[in-house]
Amino acid sequence: MEKIFNNTQVAFALKSDTELDRAYFLFKLISNQPLVRIGTAVTNFAIKAHLPVEGLIRATVFDHFCGGINEMDCLSVVDKMHTKGVSSVLDYSVEGKEEDEQFDAVLKMTLKTIDFAAEKVAIPFAVFKPTGLGRFELYEKLGEGQTLNEADKKDWNRVIERFDIICKAAHQQNVAVLIDAEESWMQDAADDLVTQMMKKYNKEKAVIFNTLQMYRHDRLTYLKKVHDLAEAEGFYIGMKVVRGAYMEKEHKRAEEKGYPTPICASKQATDDNYNAAVDYMLQHLNRMSIFVGTHNEESSYKVMTRISDFNLDKKDDRIWFGQLYGMSDNISYNLAEYDYNVAKYLPFGPVRDVMPYLIRRAEENTSVAGQTNRELELIKAERNRRKKEDK
């Protein structure tokens, strides 16, 4: 397989020299763990104290990793990326809310992004998190088999209703919707609910997508179980396949509560699990659609190889690659240059409300040292290339 991800001219074609310098500065900061810890603490304090820091945040980390403060704000970014063949997934990234008013706001915003997606070919997917539509504790109780009290039952029925409203709208408007995965101890309840939605709305093709976090060693078995169910009951499966975002939290809880960690024993085991799931899905496209969420070059090459091995069309609408906005542009734009389906998750929302998401991004990049170093090396290479070109 030809190595294409080191082409920095393609990767950063949309970035001005100033934007490239800002990206270098940000990833340099993120590469320093103590600085990230201090910066996170200071930012949290400033926001809670209502200090006037939004302008600074907006001009630096927010604009690099987010599309804007509202959906209209994102459209210029959406259109700009689409000139290079990269699509967008508008992601309302307000996290950690626990009130019905906020859940209904997420419902309303998700329906709005479905409307946007129905009108713009550049936005092929909508997305939401299960806990955006209901309390974490509810999912957890159900996942652990606890009996719900009357108030909980009422709340859970409202969660089901919100899911159904979104999935029905997605089905009616022919817009695929990605439902993110979260912590393992709430995920069973979310999985059951998403499977219900697949049974109901994926009768003709995959419109509703669940998410598999492949750092969990049980997910390939789970995928095969859902596949058997889909074959038996006649519905299609949509799955976004990722490695996972809650590893430290998962290990810590397993240790505290004295159960075996659900996380694979090693990075290699996670990679093998990830590649096996993708391979399995590509072999069963008659029943499945896959969104390959990865910032891993090796995994991307493996998928490209398998697409070729299985004689599949690069533009097959059942196969998408995805990365986060502000990261791995070398993968996204070079894949698009070679005519693969690619979409960037484009987070948006009020600056203060999106800060938990941005802090998580910074912490994840810090813990995955290879990711940050790769970003820095690519940016350096492109800056040098431009300097030589200017001479």
CORCOR-V633842 format. One record per backbone hydrogen bond with DSSP energy under -1.0 kcal/mol. NH is the residue of the N-H (numbers start at 1). CO is the residue of the C=O. If there is no record, write none. Layout:
# CORCOR-V633842
nh:NH co:CO
nh:NH co:CO
This chain:
# CORCOR-V633842
nh:7 co:4
nh:8 co:6
nh:11 co:7
nh:12 co:8
nh:13 co:10
nh:15 co:12
nh:20 co:16
nh:21 co:17
nh:22 co:18
nh:23 co:19
nh:24 co:20
nh:25 co:21
nh:26 co:22
nh:27 co:23
nh:28 co:24
nh:29 co:25
nh:30 co:26
nh:31 co:27
nh:32 co:29
nh:36 co:32
nh:37 co:33
nh:38 co:34
nh:39 co:35
nh:40 co:36
nh:41 co:37
nh:42 co:38
nh:43 co:39
nh:44 co:40
nh:45 co:41
nh:46 co:42
nh:47 co:43
nh:48 co:44
nh:49 co:45
nh:50 co:47
nh:51 co:46
nh:53 co:51
nh:57 co:53
nh:58 co:54
nh:59 co:55
nh:62 co:57
nh:63 co:58
nh:64 co:60
nh:65 co:61
nh:66 co:62
nh:67 co:347
nh:75 co:72
nh:78 co:74
nh:79 co:75
nh:80 co:76
nh:81 co:77
nh:82 co:78
nh:83 co:79
nh:84 co:81
nh:85 co:82
nh:86 co:81
nh:87 co:342
nh:88 co:122
nh:89 co:344
nh:91 co:346
nh:93 co:91
nh:93 co:348
nh:103 co:99
nh:104 co:100
nh:105 co:101
nh:106 co:102
nh:107 co:103
nh:108 co:104
nh:109 co:105
nh:110 co:106
nh:111 co:107
nh:112 co:108
nh:113 co:109
nh:114 co:110
nh:115 co:111
nh:116 co:112
nh:117 co:113
nh:118 co:114
nh:119 co:115
nh:120 co:116
nh:123 co:120
nh:126 co:176
nh:128 co:178
nh:132 co:129
nh:133 co:130
nh:139 co:135
nh:140 co:136
nh:141 co:137
nh:142 co:138
nh:143 co:139
nh:144 co:140
nh:145 co:142
nh:146 co:141
nh:153 co:149
nh:154 co:150
nh:155 co:151
nh:156 co:152
nh:157 co:153
nh:158 co:154
nh:159 co:155
nh:160 co:156
nh:161 co:157
nh:162 co:158
nh:163 co:159
nh:164 co:160
nh:165 co:161
nh:166 co:162
nh:167 co:163
nh:168 co:164
nh:169 co:165
nh:170 co:166
nh:171 co:167
nh:172 co:168
nh:173 co:169
nh:175 co:170
nh:177 co:207
nh:178 co:126
nh:179 co:209
nh:180 co:128
nh:186 co:183
nh:187 co:183
nh:190 co:186
nh:191 co:187
nh:192 co:188
nh:193 co:189
nh:194 co:190
nh:195 co:191
nh:196 co:192
nh:197 co:193
nh:198 co:194
nh:199 co:195
nh:200 co:196
nh:201 co:197
nh:202 co:198
nh:209 co:177
nh:210 co:238
nh:212 co:240
nh:214 co:242
nh:215 co:243
nh:216 co:213
nh:217 co:262
nh:219 co:216
nh:222 co:218
nh:223 co:219
nh:224 co:220
nh:225 co:221
nh:226 co:222
nh:227 co:223
nh:228 co:224
nh:229 co:225
nh:230 co:226
nh:231 co:227
nh:232 co:228
nh:233 co:229
nh:234 co:230
nh:235 co:230
nh:236 co:202
nh:237 co:287
nh:239 co:289
nh:240 co:210
nh:241 co:291
nh:242 co:212
nh:250 co:246
nh:251 co:247
nh:252 co:248
nh:253 co:249
nh:254 co:250
nh:255 co:251
nh:256 co:252
nh:257 co:253
nh:259 co:254
nh:264 co:215
nh:270 co:266
nh:271 co:267
nh:272 co:268
nh:273 co:269
nh:274 co:270
nh:275 co:271
nh:276 co:272
nh:277 co:273
nh:278 co:274
nh:279 co:275
nh:280 co:276
nh:281 co:277
nh:282 co:278
nh:283 co:279
nh:284 co:281
nh:287 co:284
nh:288 co:284
nh:289 co:237
nh:290 co:318
nh:291 co:239
nh:292 co:320
nh:293 co:241
nh:293 co:291
nh:294 co:322
nh:300 co:296
nh:301 co:297
nh:302 co:298
nh:303 co:299
nh:304 co:300
nh:305 co:301
nh:306 co:302
nh:307 co:303
nh:308 co:304
nh:309 co:305
nh:310 co:306
nh:311 co:308
nh:312 co:307
nh:316 co:313
nh:319 co:316
nh:320 co:290
nh:321 co:341
nh:322 co:292
nh:323 co:343
nh:325 co:345
nh:327 co:324
nh:332 co:328
nh:333 co:329
nh:335 co:331
nh:336 co:332
nh:337 co:333
nh:338 co:334
nh:339 co:336
nh:340 co:335
nh:343 co:321
nh:344 co:87
nh:345 co:323
nh:346 co:89
nh:348 co:91
nh:349 co:68
nh:354 co:350
nh:358 co:354
nh:359 co:355
nh:360 co:356
nh:361 co:357
nh:362 co:358
nh:363 co:359
nh:364 co:360
nh:365 co:361
nh:366 co:362
nh:367 co:363
nh:368 co:364
nh:372 co:368
nh:373 co:369
nh:374 co:370
nh:375 co:371
nh:376 co:372
nh:377 co:373
nh:378 co:374
nh:379 co:375
nh:380 co:376
nh:381 co:377
nh:382 co:378
nh:383 co:379
nh:384 co:380
nh:385 co:381
nh:386 co:382
nh:387 co:383
nh:388 co:384
nh:389 co:385
nh:390 co:386
